[in-house]
Amino acid sequence: MVDTLMEKLHLPILIEIDEDGLYIVSCPLFKGCHSWGESIDDAMKNITEVIEMCLEETKIENLNTFVGFRELEVVSDAKASCD
């Protein structure tokens, strides 16, 4: 009988809404770990699958270090556009 050790990971997930109303999710501990969904629940289910794929290729010891996020206030010209 093989004894498999399972480790629970608590991973930070960033959630945004794009211009089309889709939920964009990413896990900053992995490079390129992003997904999306039409609801937060869908997006979380999808990012879970992506994280599982990332874990197949990345050792836990080699994960990026998530420090946190900070809010930055900037003044923008209301007439300016990013188009």
SULPEPE-V911231 format. One record per residue. N is the residue number from 0. RES is the residue in one letter. SS is DSSP state (H for helix, E for strand, - for the rest). OMEGA is omega in whole degrees, -180 to 180 (none if undefined). Layout:
n:N res:RES ss:SS omega:OMEGA
n:N res:RES ss:SS omega:OMEGA
This chain:
n:0 res:M ss:- omega:180
n:1 res:V ss:- omega:179
n:2 res:D ss:- omega:-179
n:3 res:T ss:- omega:176
n:4 res:L ss:- omega:178
n:5 res:M ss:- omega:179
n:6 res:E ss:- omega:176
n:7 res:K ss:- omega:177
n:8 res:L ss:- omega:174
n:9 res:H ss:- omega:-171
n:10 res:L ss:- omega:175
n:11 res:P ss:- omega:177
n:12 res:I ss:- omega:176
n:13 res:L ss:E omega:-178
n:14 res:I ss:E omega:177
n:15 res:E ss:E omega:171
n:16 res:I ss:E omega:-180
n:17 res:D ss:- omega:-176
n:18 res:E ss:- omega:179
n:19 res:D ss:- omega:180
n:20 res:G ss:- omega:178
n:21 res:L ss:- omega:178
n:22 res:Y ss:E omega:179
n:23 res:I ss:E omega:-178
n:24 res:V ss:E omega:176
n:25 res:S ss:E omega:176
n:26 res:C ss:- omega:-175
n:27 res:P ss:- omega:178
n:28 res:L ss:- omega:-180
n:29 res:F ss:- omega:176
n:30 res:K ss:- omega:175
n:31 res:G ss:- omega:-177
n:32 res:C ss:- omega:-177
n:33 res:H ss:E omega:172
n:34 res:S ss:E omega:-179
n:35 res:W ss:E omega:176
n:36 res:G ss:E omega:179
n:37 res:E ss:- omega:174
n:38 res:S ss:- omega:178
n:39 res:I ss:H omega:180
n:40 res:D ss:H omega:178
n:41 res:D ss:H omega:-179
n:42 res:A ss:H omega:180
n:43 res:M ss:H omega:177
n:44 res:K ss:H omega:-179
n:45 res:N ss:H omega:-179
n:46 res:I ss:H omega:176
n:47 res:T ss:H omega:178
n:48 res:E ss:H omega:179
n:49 res:V ss:H omega:179
n:50 res:I ss:H omega:178
n:51 res:E ss:H omega:177
n:52 res:M ss:H omega:179
n:53 res:C ss:H omega:-179
n:54 res:L ss:H omega:177
n:55 res:E ss:H omega:-176
n:56 res:E ss:H omega:-174
n:57 res:T ss:- omega:175
n:58 res:K ss:- omega:-179
n:59 res:I ss:H omega:180
n:60 res:E ss:H omega:-176
n:61 res:N ss:H omega:180
n:62 res:L ss:- omega:172
n:63 res:N ss:- omega:177
n:64 res:T ss:- omega:177
n:65 res:F ss:- omega:-178
n:66 res:V ss:- omega:-178
n:67 res:G ss:- omega:175
n:68 res:F ss:- omega:180
n:69 res:R ss:- omega:176
n:70 res:E ss:- omega:-179
n:71 res:L ss:- omega:179
n:72 res:E ss:- omega:175
n:73 res:V ss:- omega:179
n:74 res:V ss:- omega:179
n:75 res:S ss:- omega:177
n:76 res:D ss:- omega:-177
n:77 res:A ss:- omega:180
n:78 res:K ss:- omega:-177
n:79 res:A ss:- omega:-180
n:80 res:S ss:- omega:178
n:81 res:C ss:- omega:-177
n:82 res:D ss:- omega:none
